[in-house]
Amino acid sequence: MAKEPAAARQRNSGGGPARRASDRGHYGRLSRERVLAAALELVDREGLSTLSMRRLGAELGVEAMALYRYAASKDALLDGLVEALYLELEERLAAEPESSRTAQAPAWRTRLHRVARTMYDVCLAHPQAVPLLATRMLAVPLARRPAAVLADHERVLALLMEAGFDAATASAVFRAFTAWLLGYVSVELQPMVDNPDEPDPGFRLGLHRLSAQELPTLRETAASLAEQSGPEGLAAGLDALLDRFARE
């Protein structure tokens, strides 16, 4: 590893030598898993805009340069957060028993619903990190995505092939499934309340800021738009999507 610049080895006070970067901090010896977990906790608490190598290093009690062996750049750290979300998906799926198969729902569909619902729960647990599921997928080609992301892609596609769809149709359903799941979560997490301390529903939503002449329909439906549809809405939309492809 390259030597630190002389300035980096000086303390701000006293001029003595600074502690060299190491991988032992407040939480013991670091690992990639520990670094990503701390990054996700930081984003959960303070938002994506606060995440930097320097800020994460301070969180862990190490110098920022000690983190580069676990994430070579800021983009790699962001990709690591996506990986952490999908690793949590894997952990939740492994920990929760599968629902029993019913006559109305074949096994593959039940499992697909389980994947969607579990990912929905992961996203609601980490809303500040959810934008990365879109932005990093736009930046990272398929073969370079984290292993946990690729494992999820493989699982969903395998379920669709099990259902009897050919490769082309399974790919189309996979794309629609992904779009519905991530789009639904994004809509659920959109901020709608303008003033949480306002007891009047209209002022709470900020309807006085919307022109009654130019936006009458939006004003009329704003209260309904502000209500989350929850996992039931997710499941209903997924069934409608799957039914449409099944008919074709």
Secondary structure, DSSP 8 states (H G I E B T S, - for coil): -----GGGGB-TTT--B-----SEETTEE--HHHHHHHHHHHHHHH-GGG--HHHHHHHHTS-GGGGGGT-SSHHHHHHHHHHHHHHHHHHHHHHS------SSS-HHHHHHHHHHHHHHHHHHH-GGGTTHHHHHHHHS-GGGS-HHHHHHHHHHHHHHHHTT--HHHHHHHHHHHHHHHHHHHHHHTS---S-TT--SHHHHHTGGGS-TTT-HHHHHHHHHHTS--HHHHHHHHHHHHHHHHHH-
